[in-house]
């Protein structure tokens, strides 16, 4: 997911703002921890993709 953020030019702070617009209340430190551990719910994954307006996902 971090690769998609970089591809879209989105920072963690920018992601937090975009998630807030979707009604998702997250703190930057929590998002950093989730992504660095690589453990989060699929719902959070989809929220992040929606927040950065991803239309397609590159796997592999």
Secondary structure, 3 states (H helix, E strand, C coil): CHHHHHHHCCCHHHHHHHHHHCCCCCCHHHHHHHHHHCCCCHHHHHHHHHHCCCCCCCCC
